[in-house]
Amino acid sequence: MIEPQQLPLIWGVIIVAATLRAFTGFGFALASVPAFALFLTPAQSVVLSVSLTLGLSIQTWPQYRTKVLLKPLLPMFAFAAVGTALGALLLVRLSAEIFQLAIGVATILACLVLSRYHPRHRTVHPALTWGTGLAGGVLNGALAIPGPPIIVYAMATEPNPEKSRAFMLMFFAFSSATALAGYGIAGLVDLQSLYLFLLSYPAIYLGDKIGYRLFLHYSGKLYRGVALATLFLIGIAVIVKGSHL
């Protein structure tokens, strides 16, 4: 449970993470789950992250649904659903230490990979699409962080920032829905989850508004540097915290 004095910190984390998400199309889970893990249990952290993502995705769906064709993405979504189920089974077996270390390492690896890859049109083999969906699903179910493989895929195949952002927002909306369903089946969603969601939603709504305005006014070069630097520092902080548990 969040203590009253921790609420401003939680809100601050959510606003920053939501701003990254709205600005770049990614970053909410990568930025929020490691920080949540400093205050909440692993299960509470991932349930709060995916519930906030799903709620905001439903509310902002009209902004990006016309930017990307949904039909070509259905095979990726199907493999992501399978991966999410496998990842959810892994979550209930993770200790707090392993949970935080895994998140920190995944975050840093994603930053390092993204620093070397730049978007351009590529011919993508279906197996790569399916594998990306499966890998994103496993990370989604286990850590509520489907981002690393999906972000790399988008950055490597779509040079248009608007389309790349819309693709990631659409995938993460689907991922959050399947993850929340999986957590519900596993018994990880309860009344406290609803309380945390309601307590936190105003912050993600505010962060989304800030990030969307930034996206409309600034080029993609700025968001890339800010997002990677922020996520790298978060990854380092969580690895240090996990190593001292």
C-alpha positions as CSV (number, residue, x, y, z in Angstrom):
1,M,0.0,0.0,0.0
2,I,1.2,3.5,-0.8
3,E,1.9,5.7,2.2
4,P,0.5,9.3,2.1
5,Q,4.0,10.8,1.9
6,Q,4.8,8.5,-1.0
7,L,1.9,9.7,-3.2
8,P,3.6,12.8,-4.5
9,L,6.6,10.7,-5.6
10,I,4.3,8.2,-7.3
11,W,2.5,11.0,-9.1
12,G,5.8,12.5,-10.2
13,V,6.9,9.2,-11.6
14,I,3.6,8.6,-13.4
15,I,3.6,12.1,-14.9
16,V,7.1,11.8,-16.3
17,A,6.5,8.3,-17.6
18,A,3.2,9.3,-19.2
19,T,4.9,12.3,-20.8
20,L,7.5,10.0,-22.3
21,R,4.8,7.7,-23.6
22,A,2.8,10.4,-25.2
23,F,5.9,12.1,-26.7
24,T,7.6,9.0,-28.1
25,G,5.0,6.2,-28.2
26,F,6.9,4.2,-25.6
27,G,8.5,4.5,-22.2
28,F,5.6,4.3,-19.7
29,A,6.3,0.8,-18.4
30,L,10.0,1.1,-18.8
31,A,10.0,4.3,-16.7
32,S,7.2,3.6,-14.2
33,V,7.5,-0.1,-13.3
34,P,11.1,0.2,-12.0
35,A,10.1,3.2,-9.9
36,F,6.9,1.5,-8.7
37,A,9.0,-1.4,-7.5
38,L,10.7,0.9,-5.0
39,F,7.3,1.3,-3.2
40,L,5.1,-1.7,-4.2
41,T,5.4,-5.4,-4.6
42,P,6.3,-6.9,-8.0
43,A,2.6,-7.9,-8.6
44,Q,1.3,-4.5,-7.5
45,S,3.8,-2.7,-9.7
46,V,3.0,-4.5,-12.9
47,V,-0.8,-4.5,-12.4
48,L,-0.8,-0.8,-11.7
49,S,1.4,-0.1,-14.8
50,V,-0.8,-2.2,-17.2
51,S,-4.1,-0.9,-15.8
52,L,-3.0,2.7,-16.2
53,T,-1.7,2.0,-19.7
54,L,-5.0,0.3,-20.7
55,G,-7.1,3.1,-19.3
56,L,-5.2,5.8,-21.0
57,S,-5.0,3.7,-24.3
58,I,-8.8,3.5,-24.4
59,Q,-9.2,7.2,-23.8
60,T,-6.7,8.3,-26.4
61,W,-7.4,5.6,-29.0
62,P,-9.0,8.1,-31.5
63,Q,-5.6,10.0,-31.7
64,Y,-3.6,7.2,-33.3
65,R,-6.0,4.4,-34.5
66,T,-6.1,5.8,-38.1
67,K,-2.3,6.1,-38.4
68,V,-1.6,2.4,-38.6
69,L,-3.3,-0.5,-40.4
70,L,-4.5,-3.0,-37.8
71,K,-4.8,-6.2,-40.0
72,P,-1.1,-6.7,-40.7
73,L,-0.4,-6.6,-37.0
74,L,-2.8,-9.3,-36.0
75,P,-0.2,-12.2,-36.2
76,M,2.1,-10.2,-34.0
77,F,-0.7,-9.6,-31.5
78,A,-1.5,-13.4,-31.5
79,F,2.1,-14.3,-30.7
80,A,2.3,-11.6,-28.1
81,A,-0.8,-13.0,-26.4
82,V,0.9,-16.4,-26.1
83,G,4.1,-14.8,-24.8
84,T,2.1,-12.8,-22.2
85,A,0.6,-16.0,-20.9
86,L,4.0,-17.6,-20.5
87,G,5.4,-14.4,-18.9
88,A,2.5,-14.2,-16.4
89,L,3.4,-17.8,-15.2
90,L,7.0,-16.6,-14.7
91,L,5.9,-13.5,-12.7
92,V,4.5,-15.5,-9.8
93,R,7.8,-17.3,-9.4
94,L,10.0,-14.1,-9.3
95,S,11.5,-12.8,-6.1
96,A,11.6,-9.1,-5.5
97,E,15.4,-9.1,-6.1
98,I,15.3,-10.9,-9.4
99,F,12.3,-8.8,-10.4
100,Q,14.2,-5.5,-10.0
101,L,17.5,-6.8,-11.4
102,A,15.7,-8.1,-14.5
103,I,13.9,-4.8,-15.1
104,G,17.1,-2.8,-14.7
105,V,19.1,-5.1,-17.1
106,A,16.2,-5.1,-19.7
107,T,16.0,-1.3,-19.5
108,I,19.7,-0.7,-20.0
109,L,19.9,-3.3,-22.9
110,A,17.0,-1.6,-24.6
111,C,18.7,1.8,-24.3
112,L,22.0,0.4,-25.7
113,V,20.3,-1.2,-28.6
114,L,18.2,1.8,-29.5
115,S,21.3,4.1,-29.4
116,R,22.7,2.1,-32.4
117,Y,19.6,1.6,-34.5
118,H,17.9,4.3,-36.5
119,P,14.5,4.0,-38.3
120,R,14.4,3.2,-42.0
121,H,12.1,1.2,-44.3
122,R,13.0,-2.5,-44.3
123,T,11.6,-5.7,-45.7
124,V,10.6,-7.7,-42.6
125,H,10.3,-11.5,-42.7
126,P,7.1,-12.8,-41.0
127,A,9.2,-14.9,-38.6
128,L,10.8,-11.7,-37.3
129,T,7.4,-10.1,-36.8
130,W,6.1,-13.2,-34.9
131,G,9.3,-13.5,-32.9
132,T,9.1,-9.9,-31.9
133,G,5.5,-10.3,-30.8
134,L,6.4,-13.4,-28.7
135,A,9.4,-11.8,-27.0
136,G,7.4,-8.6,-26.3
137,G,4.6,-10.8,-24.8
138,V,7.0,-12.7,-22.5
139,L,8.4,-9.5,-21.1
140,N,4.9,-8.1,-20.9
141,G,3.6,-11.0,-18.8
142,A,6.7,-11.3,-16.6
143,L,7.7,-7.7,-16.1
144,A,4.9,-5.5,-17.7
145,I,7.6,-4.2,-20.0
146,P,6.9,-5.4,-23.6
147,G,8.8,-2.4,-24.9
148,P,12.4,-3.4,-25.7
149,P,11.8,-5.8,-28.7
150,I,8.8,-3.8,-30.0
151,I,10.7,-0.5,-29.8
152,V,13.7,-1.9,-31.6
153,Y,11.3,-3.4,-34.3
154,A,9.6,0.0,-34.8
155,M,12.8,1.9,-34.8
156,A,14.4,-0.4,-37.3
157,T,11.4,-0.6,-39.8
158,E,9.5,2.7,-39.7
159,P,11.2,6.0,-40.3
160,N,8.1,8.2,-39.9
161,P,7.9,9.3,-36.3
162,E,4.1,9.6,-36.3
163,K,3.5,6.1,-37.7
164,S,6.2,4.6,-35.5
165,R,4.7,6.2,-32.4
166,A,1.1,5.1,-33.4
167,F,2.3,1.5,-34.0
168,M,3.9,1.3,-30.5
169,L,0.9,2.9,-28.8
170,M,-1.4,0.4,-30.5
171,F,0.7,-2.6,-29.6
172,F,1.1,-1.5,-26.0
173,A,-2.7,-1.0,-25.8
174,F,-3.2,-4.6,-26.8
175,S,-0.4,-5.8,-24.6
176,S,-1.8,-4.1,-21.5
177,A,-5.3,-5.6,-22.1
178,T,-3.9,-9.2,-22.4
179,A,-1.6,-8.7,-19.5
180,L,-4.3,-7.4,-17.2
181,A,-6.5,-10.3,-18.2
182,G,-3.7,-12.7,-17.4
183,Y,-3.0,-11.1,-14.1
184,G,-6.7,-11.4,-13.2
185,I,-6.7,-15.1,-14.0
186,A,-3.6,-15.5,-11.9
187,G,-5.4,-13.8,-8.9
188,L,-3.1,-10.8,-8.9
189,V,-5.9,-8.2,-9.4
190,D,-7.9,-7.2,-6.3
191,L,-9.7,-4.2,-4.8
192,Q,-6.4,-2.7,-3.8
193,S,-5.4,-2.7,-7.5
194,L,-8.5,-0.7,-8.3
195,Y,-7.7,1.7,-5.4
196,L,-4.2,2.2,-6.7
197,F,-5.5,2.8,-10.3
198,L,-8.0,5.4,-9.3
199,L,-5.5,7.1,-7.1
200,S,-3.0,7.3,-9.9
201,Y,-5.1,7.9,-13.0
202,P,-5.2,11.7,-12.8
203,A,-1.4,11.8,-12.9
204,I,-1.2,9.7,-16.1
205,Y,-3.9,11.8,-17.7
206,L,-1.9,15.0,-17.0
207,G,1.3,13.5,-18.2
208,D,-0.3,12.4,-21.4
209,K,-1.6,15.9,-22.1
210,I,1.9,17.3,-21.6
211,G,3.6,14.7,-23.8
212,Y,1.2,15.0,-26.6
213,R,1.7,18.8,-26.7
214,L,5.4,18.3,-26.8
215,F,5.1,15.8,-29.7
216,L,3.1,18.3,-31.7
217,H,5.7,21.0,-31.3
218,Y,9.1,19.3,-31.4
219,S,10.9,17.0,-33.7
220,G,11.7,13.3,-33.1
221,K,15.4,14.1,-32.5
222,L,14.7,15.6,-29.1
223,Y,12.4,12.9,-27.8
224,R,14.9,10.1,-28.6
225,G,17.8,11.6,-26.6
226,V,15.6,12.5,-23.6
227,A,13.9,9.1,-23.5
228,L,17.1,7.1,-23.8
229,A,18.9,9.1,-21.2
230,T,16.1,8.9,-18.7
231,L,15.5,5.2,-19.1
232,F,19.2,4.4,-18.8
233,L,19.4,6.2,-15.5
234,I,16.3,4.4,-14.2
235,G,17.8,1.1,-15.2
236,I,21.0,1.8,-13.3
237,A,19.1,3.0,-10.2
238,V,16.9,-0.1,-10.0
239,I,19.9,-2.5,-10.5
240,V,21.6,-0.8,-7.6
241,K,18.5,-1.1,-5.5
242,G,17.9,-4.8,-6.4
243,S,21.5,-5.7,-5.7
244,H,21.1,-4.5,-2.1
245,L,17.8,-6.3,-1.3
